[in-house]
Amino acid sequence: MLVSALLTSLLINSGLCVLFFTLYSILRKQPSNYEVYMPRLLAEGESNTSSIFNLERLIPSPDWVKTAWQLTEDDLLSSSGLDAVVFMRLINFSLRVFLFAGVIGVFVLLPINCSGNQLQYVDFTDLSNNSLDVFTISNVNNGSSKLWIHFVAVYLVTIFVCCLLYYEYRYISQRRTDYFLSSKPQPHQFTILVRSIPVSAGSGVSEKVDSFFREYHPSTYLSHIVVRRTNKLQSLINDAKKLYTRLIHLQSDPNQQKYKRSSCFGLFGRKVNLVDHYEKKLEDIEENVRLEQSEVSLAGEEVRSAFVSFKSRYGAAVALHLQQSTNPTHWVTEQAPEPHDVYWPFFSSSFLRRWISKLVVILACILLTVLFLIPVVVVQGLTNLNQLEVWFPFLTSVLTITFVSQVITGYLPSLILLLFLKMVPPVMEFLSSIQGYISNSDIQKSACSKVLWFTIWNIFFATVFSGSVLYKVSLFLDPKNIPSRLAVAVPAQASFFIAYVVTSGWTSTSSELFRIFPLLWSLIKRPFTASRDTELEVPGIPYHSHTPRILFFVLLGINYFFLAPLILPFLLVYLCLGYIIYRNQFINVYAPQYETAGKFWPIVHNSMIFSLVLMHAIAVGIFTLKKLSLASTLVFPLPVLTLLFNEYCRKRFLPNFIAYPAESLIRKDRQDENDPTMPEFLDELISFYQDPALMPIHYSGSSDRLNSPLLSSVHQAQV
Amino acid sequence: MLVSALLTSLLINSGLCVLFFTLYSILRKQPSNYEVYMPRLLAEGESNTSSIFNLERLIPSPDWVKTAWQLTEDDLLSSSGLDAVVFMRLINFSLRVFLFAGVIGVFVLLPINCSGNQLQYVDFTDLSNNSLDVFTISNVNNGSSKLWIHFVAVYLVTIFVCCLLYYEYRYISQRRTDYFLSSKPQPHQFTILVRSIPVSAGSGVSEKVDSFFREYHPSTYLSHIVVRRTNKLQSLINDAKKLYTRLIHLQSDPNQQKYKRSSCFGLFGRKVNLVDHYEKKLEDIEENVRLEQSEVSLAGEEVRSAFVSFKSRYGAAVALHLQQSTNPTHWVTEQAPEPHDVYWPFFSSSFLRRWISKLVVILACILLTVLFLIPVVVVQGLTNLNQLEVWFPFLTSVLTITFVSQVITGYLPSLILLLFLKMVPPVMEFLSSIQGYISNSDIQKSACSKVLWFTIWNIFFATVFSGSVLYKVSLFLDPKNIPSRLAVAVPAQASFFIAYVVTSGWTSTSSELFRIFPLLWSLIKRPFTASRDTELEVPGIPYHSHTPRILFFVLLGINYFFLAPLILPFLLVYLCLGYIIYRNQFINVYAPQYETAGKFWPIVHNSMIFSLVLMHAIAVGIFTLKKLSLASTLVFPLPVLTLLFNEYCRKRFLPNFIAYPAESLIRKDRQDENDPTMPEFLDELISFYQDPALMPIHYSGSSDRLNSPLLSSVHQAQV
């Protein structure tokens, strides 16, 4: 790829970014877009919803940048929880890494690469006609002693990243403990989920649970609630809920048309009072729900799982950590998620069934990864103009136009890839959800790892090797030669990945700000629905699609910083954009849906370690290729030390991300002893884990609708 | 190797076995050998030590075989503990597997192999001149449909072994629970070891432990004892102990010479009363010990570890399973071993130091494994007569003698290998002991795994590939082709391994019966020492050398049963010998040194699974080689299913082998509530974990010497 192609891509994307920023600055001020750009503020009733028109509304203003910039970590913690803090620290961490690597890369390595002439001399008179490869390590002369500077850079960056990782892990671990110690009593701290309860023929699950815990945990056991199959009920209740919201809006909004004609597209027929009509319908559904509820409660719809609550956090932890039964596959205990985080639809019961479904999902993931290679290979063909002309000869004339060819090589491939990748997070989330996780947060965490490895495999490895695979399939299955193959293939794709950072990275971040799909969706549905017909839903940030994306760019940065330092400025721009934009979104758009208290960080840590080791493998290969075998030998200790460092961190910090230690639990329990509200809290503790589908509903004819049990329980759970 | 060579080896070894059996039957009846052949009975005072000579003593009698045969599992359990039962069940298990495989192998596969003519027709007129290879699968014609019978055999044996493994795991798991539930209160059930205790400058370890557990486990904490560095003390005490035993014997034996001349080889000089002389010396040492003891107790010789005891088993388990501190590398808890099982010499304290020493030991093991290949390769050269003649031309004349060449090819290689291997278990035990394990049982368990993998790697893989490595080094580093390389190399070594079973297996078992080294040692030292000068030490069975040996033969059996079924009869003889001999040794020789309650079984299980998967890899290779690619494809599900089965067993049974479940612990604690001896037991609980080196000693001038605290504490601990 030529420099000019990169410049074209750069121009397009900068333009897009500026456009998005400007549009956002204007559109966010239009009241009709509030539910797209500040649903969170809207839900909290904090936005100024005055719809008075003034000129200021049409002038783009950057005040939101200032607000986002000034947000402190503590503010973020109190408003969006520890997970948001961890997410922002990831960006912060990456910024620091690439500032350090960027200084080394741009001011030391880049001049060295340019000064070589292995490929060609740099043509300083017409920079844009140079191939991007002259800025990579490939241009340094073979065996040149200047490569030792690259070697030192590899060591320096590894040490820097490891130190930073250590401090970050320690900091977040500390934050997690502080968060726990300062938290109010929460139901999930006192509760565990017990699965695979062995049931003999005559007795029910509930009696069994009660007798077991009364026998073996008499001093701490409080109560329990058995999980039931409620899939059918749930859909009924959803219908009722929709109807109810519609009804509320009808009643509260005086401008709303309250009558419709009963037939023929609302044109003819008798006028019907809409409110009465809906009330009638709602009553019918509620009757159905009640019937179904009593059926579920009576009949054998019990799942062999139960939420069991204890009088203290310590009691719950003891029951959690000790193997309960002589058969370890019975009475399997698990931390209970937050009540509003429970994923009800899928409660597969038996130990064996969950285990098998897990295996099936793993298999499905592997299959998906393999099948995904096909579109990626096709897309990569597009970067290769000659290939394209061979496949589609009729395009030859078009492709000779410089601009077209530049767009195709610099922009199109990344965009197509981006669209394909958009589909991956939801698919992975679905796969995780049928894997047997019991909470949305676990599902997203698992999906996060899946998406990450998927991205690394399908974007990085497939791109790096596909150019080669086309003519070197036979060498692909030879693990010993991977470093040398990486050394050949990875620098060759430097220009693709630089373009990828610009197109995919910049565009995805600014489209995140602009919220292009929600905006389109809102524009489309606006003419068809009444303005407040549907309840405003504040979205949660989908960590499982955003975290892997950032981690992947970090992986690119770490691997290319010494091969093609030119990637670093673009990455820094990407991270700066992300820094501001995500802060803004946390303030205005996303509300926390759950609180894992930083459990995403171990995924980040593992990904960083993997990036480092991959970088070392490439370094070994490249120094061998560049005929500096001493350097390639001296790189060997690095991956070993990095892995040992990782092992140490696993022992030192990871346990704190799995469960809280006895020390914290007991200290917290003692604090509560003086709390006068505790008895009340413990009394209603287990009711938090009542399946929402089984709560009595009485929307219809209810005088004080906003305090209906369903809504209030949801409200309670979120406190 | 020709059949005749195997027959020669068979003859020699059968002769040796018969000789050993006969000699044993005679020698065991001589009172002077009682301490070699029945130390256990002697120590228990059950042996008939009458030294009246009669003719019967010179006639070999097989009555011990009958006694060993009649021993029931419950008898074995009560006399030698669950570990011995598990060991015997391993032999039992192997017998059942090879009876099943043997019927298939000898009556179905062997005739098929002989009927082929891929290598040569079987010369039935002169069987002994046939190569052993005609009995292997290599002789079946390529692509022959008869190979499907081998395929079915592979499936049948895998299913049979897996079923048996499942039932055995379940049975032993059940036995373990029963054993726990029927056991008397034991100190290690109530105690945990706490390591890496964080100590601030001013305070001691002891106060820290006390305040920590009083704070966080107030209701269950009982007491604690801090571990101290006592290496120097231990050697002093050993001296005192030796002197004391000598003194006791002097006093108790009226025939003993009680005087010696004070100088010049006891010929001239003043007569000295030996008893007084020893008493004096003993007093000096004891004075030293007391000085050193007070020094250790006062000065900062505290290790940052402590044994902490609790009022109930459940309390100890809770403290064990919960992470105690917010820093997971502090207050690291571990199950306490039995008091007499504690390995005192090495108590490295800090988390980091133990971790590093573990890494160093792993590295040392790998190095040892690699360096060991050199003698093995040399030894394997001996089987190759042509090779030998090339290396040592002067031997040519000798090697032409049929008998010599047969001995060399059939017998010598295995014998040399055997001697080399004798050194491995002690070395591995030493490596495990510096790895930071705190009990002899853990050390032996770890050494057991090490020796097993060492044996598999250095005997199986090195033998299989060394013949090939000599001319095919380049192919060695190619993991993808391992099945096909195994398929070529493994059958080629069939004759070596058949000979190996006969020489190494048979000889090692019968020399185990004959106890050749202890016998020689006893014969050598007898003229130099007074008959009862040293205390009789009852040995414990070294599981870490016996278990891996049996497991290795099982691996050979499983891998060769369909390649060279001829190995199976020899293996069955080996196992039958082992069955009788080990039972006899458990009755007469070995006393239990510790009780892990069957924790060796998971090692056995893993080894079996590995054997199966290796067998499948070979099967894949061999069916490809034999041009029956459909069969080789159809074998693929087997290793996957076997590994899944293993994974299921890990989840279903393994947790029970790591710790006891809450259910059992609480049931046991409730039983004890009614036990009137419990308060007394709890009172002296922690004193069991007093380092023996720190106990007050007063041998000298003690009136009732046999009740000296040292001996009585040892006695107590063994109860």
Interface residues (C-beta under 8 A of the other chain):
Chain A: T177 E215 Y216 A317 V318 A319 H321 L322 Q323 Q324 S325 T326 N327 P328 T329 F351 L352 W355 L359 L477 D478 P479 K480 L644 Y648 K651 R652 F653 L654 P655 N656 A659 P661 A662 E663 S664 I666
Chain B: T177 E215 Y216 A317 V318 A319 H321 L322 Q323 Q324 S325 T326 N327 P328 T329 F351 W355 L359 L477 D478 P479 K480 L644 Y648 K651 R652 F653 L654 P655 N656 A659 P661 A662 E663 S664 I666
